[in-house]
């Protein structure tokens, strides 16, 4: 799978996708993956990325490729 993906008309890498989800910079990221779900707001494709916002936390985040919707697995 390609390392870069188009999200809301912009080419992003895994680090930038994680920053879009988190709203802040992150330390480390996994590769971008296709999520097995559609966006609950617009029905378009959703991407998934795992990332570390800090030394002690690993988060999985999801971001719609077409709208502002995003979500994490934080409780």
C-alpha positions as CSV (number, residue, x, y, z in Angstrom):
1,X,0.0,0.0,0.0
2,X,1.2,3.5,-0.7
3,X,2.8,5.4,2.1
4,X,1.0,8.6,1.2
5,X,-2.8,9.1,0.8
6,X,-5.1,11.9,-0.2
7,X,-7.1,13.3,2.7
8,X,-9.5,16.2,2.1
9,X,-7.7,17.0,-1.1
10,X,-4.2,17.0,0.4
11,X,-1.5,14.3,0.1
12,X,-0.5,13.2,3.7
13,X,1.9,10.7,5.1
14,X,1.2,8.7,8.3
15,X,2.7,11.4,10.5
16,X,0.5,14.1,9.1
17,X,-2.6,11.9,9.2
18,X,-1.9,11.2,12.9
19,X,-1.4,15.0,13.5
20,X,-4.8,15.7,11.8
21,X,-6.5,13.1,14.1
22,X,-4.6,14.2,17.3
23,X,-4.7,17.9,16.7
24,X,-1.0,18.1,17.8
25,X,2.3,16.7,16.8
26,X,3.0,13.0,17.5
27,X,6.2,11.1,18.3
28,X,6.0,8.0,16.0
29,X,3.5,6.4,13.6
30,X,2.7,3.1,12.0
31,X,1.8,2.8,8.3
32,X,-1.6,4.1,7.0
33,X,-4.2,1.4,6.5
34,X,-7.7,1.2,5.0
35,X,-10.2,0.9,7.9
36,X,-13.0,-1.7,7.6
37,X,-15.6,1.0,8.0
38,X,-17.3,4.0,6.3
39,X,-17.5,7.5,7.7
40,X,-20.6,7.8,9.9
41,X,-21.0,11.4,8.8
42,X,-20.6,11.3,5.0
43,X,-20.3,7.6,4.1
44,X,-16.9,7.9,2.4
45,X,-13.7,5.9,3.0
46,X,-11.9,6.0,6.4
47,X,-8.2,5.6,7.0
48,X,-6.6,4.1,10.1
49,X,-3.2,4.9,11.7
50,X,-1.5,3.9,14.9
51,X,0.6,6.5,16.6
52,X,2.3,7.5,19.8
53,X,1.3,11.0,21.0
54,X,3.6,10.5,24.0
55,X,6.2,8.0,25.3
56,X,3.6,6.2,27.4
57,X,0.6,6.1,25.1
58,X,-0.2,4.2,21.8
59,X,-3.4,5.3,20.1
60,X,-5.3,4.0,17.0
61,X,-7.0,6.8,15.1
62,X,-9.4,6.9,12.2
63,X,-9.9,9.8,9.8
64,X,-12.4,10.2,6.9
65,X,-10.7,11.0,3.6
66,X,-13.4,13.5,2.6
67,X,-14.7,15.3,5.7
68,X,-13.6,16.5,9.1
69,X,-14.7,13.4,11.0
70,X,-12.1,11.7,13.1
71,X,-12.0,9.3,16.1
72,X,-9.5,7.5,18.4
73,X,-9.7,4.4,20.5
74,X,-9.2,6.4,23.7
75,X,-11.7,5.7,26.5
